[in-house]
Structures are given as C-alpha cells and as structure tokens.
Amino acid sequence: MLKFEEQVRQFPIPLLIGEEVTKLREDDNFFAVLTSNGKKFNCKAVIIASGRRARSLRCHVRKN
C-alpha cells in the first residue's frame, strides 16, 4: 500500500483511504463517485483498490 500511495501522491489527485464508495455511475465521458460521507467526485478514471497483494496462507502441507 505504501508504494501505491507514494506513486499516487506524485499527482494532484485526491487520495481517500478508508472512505466507502456508495455509488459509482458512468456518465458520457466521466465517472460520478458518491461516498458515504456525502462527497461527490467527477473524474475521467477510477482506481479500485479493494485489497492487498496476494499472500501465502502459511499452512503446512503434508508430503507422502
């Protein structure tokens, strides 16, 4: 997550971490995004970061 944040902060765009998107709608050439706090954004692109990278479950595997 830190590398993603570092890369995004190089550009003048809002970065909202932990804010829930309640509605995402495509209108003509842009997206309309509404958050649970009532904020509304209009943008040309949306990055959906819904989780972390893949990780190992760290369970033991029996070999026969």
Distance bins in CASP14 RR format, pairs under 12 A and 6 or more apart:
PFRMAT RR
TARGET T0000
AUTHOR 0000-0000-0000
RMODE 2
METHOD distances of the structure
MODEL  1
1 7 0 0 0 0 0 1 0 0 0 0 0
1 8 0 0 0 0 0 1 0 0 0 0 0
1 15 0 0 0 0 0 1 0 0 0 0 0
1 17 0 0 0 0 1 0 0 0 0 0 0
1 18 0 0 0 0 0 1 0 0 0 0 0
1 49 0 0 0 0 1 0 0 0 0 0 0
1 51 0 0 0 0 1 0 0 0 0 0 0
1 52 1 0 0 1 0 0 0 0 0 0 0
1 53 0 0 0 0 1 0 0 0 0 0 0
2 8 0 0 0 0 0 1 0 0 0 0 0
2 9 0 0 0 0 0 1 0 0 0 0 0
2 17 0 0 0 0 0 1 0 0 0 0 0
2 52 0 0 0 0 0 1 0 0 0 0 0
2 53 0 0 0 0 0 1 0 0 0 0 0
3 9 0 0 0 0 0 1 0 0 0 0 0
3 10 0 0 0 0 0 1 0 0 0 0 0
3 49 0 0 0 0 0 1 0 0 0 0 0
3 52 0 0 0 0 0 1 0 0 0 0 0
3 53 0 0 0 0 0 1 0 0 0 0 0
4 10 0 0 0 0 0 1 0 0 0 0 0
4 15 0 0 0 0 1 0 0 0 0 0 0
4 17 0 0 0 0 0 1 0 0 0 0 0
4 47 0 0 0 0 1 0 0 0 0 0 0
4 49 1 0 0 1 0 0 0 0 0 0 0
4 51 0 0 0 0 0 1 0 0 0 0 0
4 52 0 0 0 0 0 1 0 0 0 0 0
4 53 0 0 0 0 0 1 0 0 0 0 0
5 11 0 0 0 0 0 1 0 0 0 0 0
5 13 0 0 0 0 0 1 0 0 0 0 0
5 15 1 0 0 1 0 0 0 0 0 0 0
5 16 0 0 0 0 0 1 0 0 0 0 0
5 17 1 0 0 1 0 0 0 0 0 0 0
5 47 0 0 0 0 0 1 0 0 0 0 0
5 49 0 0 0 0 0 1 0 0 0 0 0
6 15 0 0 0 0 0 1 0 0 0 0 0
7 13 0 0 0 0 0 1 0 0 0 0 0
7 15 0 0 0 0 0 1 0 0 0 0 0
7 47 0 0 0 0 0 1 0 0 0 0 0
7 49 0 0 0 0 0 1 0 0 0 0 0
8 14 0 0 0 0 1 0 0 0 0 0 0
8 15 1 0 1 0 0 0 0 0 0 0 0
8 16 0 0 0 0 0 1 0 0 0 0 0
8 17 0 0 0 0 0 1 0 0 0 0 0
8 45 0 0 0 0 0 1 0 0 0 0 0
8 47 0 0 0 0 1 0 0 0 0 0 0
8 49 0 0 0 0 1 0 0 0 0 0 0
9 15 1 0 0 1 0 0 0 0 0 0 0
9 17 0 0 0 0 0 1 0 0 0 0 0
11 45 0 0 0 0 0 1 0 0 0 0 0
11 47 0 0 0 0 0 1 0 0 0 0 0
13 41 0 0 0 0 1 0 0 0 0 0 0
13 43 0 0 0 0 1 0 0 0 0 0 0
13 44 0 0 0 0 0 1 0 0 0 0 0
13 45 0 0 0 0 1 0 0 0 0 0 0
13 46 0 0 0 0 0 1 0 0 0 0 0
13 47 0 0 0 0 1 0 0 0 0 0 0
14 33 0 0 0 0 0 1 0 0 0 0 0
14 35 0 0 0 0 0 1 0 0 0 0 0
14 39 0 0 0 0 1 0 0 0 0 0 0
14 40 0 0 0 0 0 1 0 0 0 0 0
14 41 1 0 0 1 0 0 0 0 0 0 0
14 42 0 0 0 0 0 1 0 0 0 0 0
14 43 0 0 0 0 1 0 0 0 0 0 0
14 46 0 0 0 0 0 1 0 0 0 0 0
14 47 0 0 0 0 0 1 0 0 0 0 0
15 41 0 0 0 0 0 1 0 0 0 0 0
15 47 0 0 0 0 1 0 0 0 0 0 0
15 49 0 0 0 0 0 1 0 0 0 0 0
16 33 0 0 0 0 1 0 0 0 0 0 0
16 35 1 0 0 1 0 0 0 0 0 0 0
16 36 0 0 0 0 0 1 0 0 0 0 0
16 37 0 0 0 0 1 0 0 0 0 0 0
16 38 0 0 0 0 0 1 0 0 0 0 0
16 39 1 0 0 1 0 0 0 0 0 0 0
16 41 0 0 0 0 1 0 0 0 0 0 0
16 43 0 0 0 0 0 1 0 0 0 0 0
16 46 0 0 0 0 0 1 0 0 0 0 0
16 47 0 0 0 0 0 1 0 0 0 0 0
16 49 0 0 0 0 0 1 0 0 0 0 0
17 35 0 0 0 0 0 1 0 0 0 0 0
17 49 0 0 0 0 1 0 0 0 0 0 0
17 51 0 0 0 0 0 1 0 0 0 0 0
18 35 0 0 0 0 1 0 0 0 0 0 0
18 36 0 0 0 0 1 0 0 0 0 0 0
18 37 0 0 0 0 0 1 0 0 0 0 0
18 49 0 0 0 0 1 0 0 0 0 0 0
18 50 0 0 0 0 0 1 0 0 0 0 0
18 51 0 0 0 0 0 1 0 0 0 0 0
19 33 0 0 0 0 1 0 0 0 0 0 0
19 34 0 0 0 0 0 1 0 0 0 0 0
19 35 1 0 1 0 0 0 0 0 0 0 0
19 36 1 0 0 1 0 0 0 0 0 0 0
19 37 1 0 0 1 0 0 0 0 0 0 0
19 38 0 0 0 0 1 0 0 0 0 0 0
19 39 1 0 0 1 0 0 0 0 0 0 0
19 41 0 0 0 0 0 1 0 0 0 0 0
19 49 0 0 0 0 0 1 0 0 0 0 0
20 33 0 0 0 0 0 1 0 0 0 0 0
20 34 0 0 0 0 0 1 0 0 0 0 0
20 35 1 0 0 1 0 0 0 0 0 0 0
20 36 1 0 1 0 0 0 0 0 0 0 0
20 37 0 0 0 0 1 0 0 0 0 0 0
20 38 0 0 0 0 0 1 0 0 0 0 0
20 39 0 0 0 0 0 1 0 0 0 0 0
20 50 0 0 0 0 0 1 0 0 0 0 0
21 31 0 0 0 0 0 1 0 0 0 0 0
21 32 0 0 0 0 0 1 0 0 0 0 0
21 33 1 0 1 0 0 0 0 0 0 0 0
21 34 1 0 0 1 0 0 0 0 0 0 0
21 35 1 0 1 0 0 0 0 0 0 0 0
21 36 1 0 0 1 0 0 0 0 0 0 0
21 37 0 0 0 0 0 1 0 0 0 0 0
21 38 0 0 0 0 0 1 0 0 0 0 0
21 39 0 0 0 0 1 0 0 0 0 0 0
21 40 0 0 0 0 0 1 0 0 0 0 0
21 41 0 0 0 0 1 0 0 0 0 0 0
21 43 0 0 0 0 0 1 0 0 0 0 0
21 46 0 0 0 0 1 0 0 0 0 0 0
21 47 0 0 0 0 0 1 0 0 0 0 0
21 48 0 0 0 0 1 0 0 0 0 0 0
21 49 0 0 0 0 0 1 0 0 0 0 0
21 50 0 0 0 0 0 1 0 0 0 0 0
22 32 0 0 0 0 0 1 0 0 0 0 0
22 33 0 0 0 0 1 0 0 0 0 0 0
22 34 1 0 1 0 0 0 0 0 0 0 0
22 35 1 0 0 1 0 0 0 0 0 0 0
22 36 1 0 1 0 0 0 0 0 0 0 0
22 37 0 0 0 0 1 0 0 0 0 0 0
22 38 0 0 0 0 1 0 0 0 0 0 0
22 39 0 0 0 0 0 1 0 0 0 0 0
22 40 0 0 0 0 0 1 0 0 0 0 0
23 31 0 0 0 0 0 1 0 0 0 0 0
23 32 1 0 0 1 0 0 0 0 0 0 0
23 33 1 0 0 1 0 0 0 0 0 0 0
23 34 1 0 1 0 0 0 0 0 0 0 0
23 35 0 0 0 0 1 0 0 0 0 0 0
23 36 0 0 0 0 1 0 0 0 0 0 0
23 38 0 0 0 0 1 0 0 0 0 0 0
23 39 0 0 0 0 0 1 0 0 0 0 0
23 40 0 0 0 0 1 0 0 0 0 0 0
23 41 0 0 0 0 0 1 0 0 0 0 0
23 46 0 0 0 0 0 1 0 0 0 0 0
24 30 0 0 0 0 0 1 0 0 0 0 0
24 31 1 0 0 1 0 0 0 0 0 0 0
24 32 1 0 0 1 0 0 0 0 0 0 0
24 33 1 0 1 0 0 0 0 0 0 0 0
24 34 1 0 0 1 0 0 0 0 0 0 0
24 35 0 0 0 0 0 1 0 0 0 0 0
24 40 0 0 0 0 0 1 0 0 0 0 0
24 41 0 0 0 0 1 0 0 0 0 0 0
24 42 0 0 0 0 0 1 0 0 0 0 0
24 43 0 0 0 0 0 1 0 0 0 0 0
24 45 0 0 0 0 0 1 0 0 0 0 0
24 46 1 0 0 1 0 0 0 0 0 0 0
24 47 0 0 0 0 0 1 0 0 0 0 0
24 48 0 0 0 0 1 0 0 0 0 0 0
25 31 1 0 0 1 0 0 0 0 0 0 0
25 32 1 0 1 0 0 0 0 0 0 0 0
25 33 0 0 0 0 1 0 0 0 0 0 0
25 34 0 0 0 0 1 0 0 0 0 0 0
25 40 0 0 0 0 0 1 0 0 0 0 0
25 41 0 0 0 0 0 1 0 0 0 0 0
25 42 0 0 0 0 0 1 0 0 0 0 0
25 43 0 0 0 0 0 1 0 0 0 0 0
25 46 0 0 0 0 0 1 0 0 0 0 0
26 32 1 0 0 1 0 0 0 0 0 0 0
26 33 0 0 0 0 0 1 0 0 0 0 0
26 42 0 0 0 0 0 1 0 0 0 0 0
26 43 0 0 0 0 0 1 0 0 0 0 0
26 44 0 0 0 0 0 1 0 0 0 0 0
26 45 0 0 0 0 0 1 0 0 0 0 0
26 46 0 0 0 0 1 0 0 0 0 0 0
27 33 0 0 0 0 0 1 0 0 0 0 0
27 40 0 0 0 0 0 1 0 0 0 0 0
27 42 0 0 0 0 1 0 0 0 0 0 0
27 43 0 0 0 0 0 1 0 0 0 0 0
27 44 0 0 0 0 0 1 0 0 0 0 0
28 42 0 0 0 0 0 1 0 0 0 0 0
28 44 0 0 0 0 0 1 0 0 0 0 0
29 42 0 0 0 0 0 1 0 0 0 0 0
29 43 0 0 0 0 0 1 0 0 0 0 0
29 44 1 0 0 1 0 0 0 0 0 0 0
29 45 0 0 0 0 0 1 0 0 0 0 0
30 40 0 0 0 0 0 1 0 0 0 0 0
30 41 0 0 0 0 1 0 0 0 0 0 0
30 42 1 0 1 0 0 0 0 0 0 0 0
30 43 1 0 0 1 0 0 0 0 0 0 0
30 44 1 0 1 0 0 0 0 0 0 0 0
30 45 0 0 0 0 1 0 0 0 0 0 0
30 46 0 0 0 0 1 0 0 0 0 0 0
31 40 0 0 0 0 0 1 0 0 0 0 0
31 41 0 0 0 0 1 0 0 0 0 0 0
31 42 1 0 0 1 0 0 0 0 0 0 0
31 43 1 0 1 0 0 0 0 0 0 0 0
31 44 1 0 0 1 0 0 0 0 0 0 0
31 45 1 0 0 1 0 0 0 0 0 0 0
31 46 1 0 1 0 0 0 0 0 0 0 0
31 47 0 0 0 0 0 1 0 0 0 0 0
31 48 0 0 0 0 0 1 0 0 0 0 0
32 39 0 0 0 0 0 1 0 0 0 0 0
32 40 1 0 0 1 0 0 0 0 0 0 0
32 41 1 0 0 1 0 0 0 0 0 0 0
32 42 1 0 1 0 0 0 0 0 0 0 0
32 43 0 0 0 0 1 0 0 0 0 0 0
32 44 0 0 0 0 0 1 0 0 0 0 0
32 46 0 0 0 0 1 0 0 0 0 0 0
33 39 0 0 0 0 1 0 0 0 0 0 0
33 40 1 0 0 1 0 0 0 0 0 0 0
33 41 1 0 1 0 0 0 0 0 0 0 0
33 42 1 0 0 1 0 0 0 0 0 0 0
33 43 1 0 0 1 0 0 0 0 0 0 0
33 44 0 0 0 0 0 1 0 0 0 0 0
33 45 0 0 0 0 0 1 0 0 0 0 0
33 46 1 0 0 1 0 0 0 0 0 0 0
33 47 0 0 0 0 0 1 0 0 0 0 0
33 48 0 0 0 0 0 1 0 0 0 0 0
34 40 1 0 1 0 0 0 0 0 0 0 0
34 41 0 0 0 0 1 0 0 0 0 0 0
34 42 0 0 0 0 0 1 0 0 0 0 0
35 41 1 0 0 1 0 0 0 0 0 0 0
END
